């Protein structure tokens, strides 16, 4: 497609398809380019996919994408930015920056480690906290926190993935960690999974649930729930009615913005559905992107 291709390092993480869904689709367990970009906007979206891909598998014929078209950090609205530059060490998970009214920011999970990237993010303001949603996304947390002079957060259930965390979230009760920002423990995907709720608008759900484009709804990654699908069902039942948000912003899986009442309805339905699920073997190919 005009020289663009996806190389064989693709791990089918879905990140590229989130950013350019009309240009990239899935075939035989990996992404593929379906057509060339026809407008400047499409070219920008394809380059966003390029610079998010954790294996750098999306390439033009020259092999070198246009660095001037790297859009990250990419604003999703006036409060949340997508970090891009996803990391192989977090299986390509998305990470975010959350602006606070004071002018500071929080980082939720982390992109790949690079001092240049860290400086790019801090050009937006001082980052006070690095909030880890669970163990799978902890790889670069300490390096970012040290470079930024920020506090590193993790739940005690996953503490062995970040033994030098500055703040340890304990138990199952929600806790306000900053004005307007609350952490909700949500064991299930891992023992120490949490989500972060900001301003009753933004739900950083880690890998606990996400928006599936194929289903057109919120869903859980049943086949890669490492700890316990029954625990995840119990966590959702305990937590769903406490959550109000418009944006679901997961680590893996797509993002979505809907009215808060609609999100609440869908989360209640997901909670009921998850009650019916039983343990199954790990199968990455069964995830419904």
Buried (B, 14 or more C-beta within 10 A) or exposed (E): BEEBBBEEEBBBBBBBBBBBBEBBBBEEEBBBBBEEBEEEEBBBBBBBBBBBBBBBBBBBEEEEBEEEBBBBBBEBEEBBBBBBBBBBBBBBBBBBBBBBEEEBBBBBBBBBBBEEBBEBBBEBBEBBBBBBBBBBBBBBBBBBBEBBEBBBBBBBBBBEBBEEBBBBBEEBEBBEBBEBBBBBBBBBBBBBBBBBBBBEBBBBBBBBBBBBBEEEBBBBBBBBBBBBBBBBBBBBBBBBEEBBBBBBBBBBBBBBBBEBEEBBEBBBEBBEBBBEBEEEEEEEEEBBB
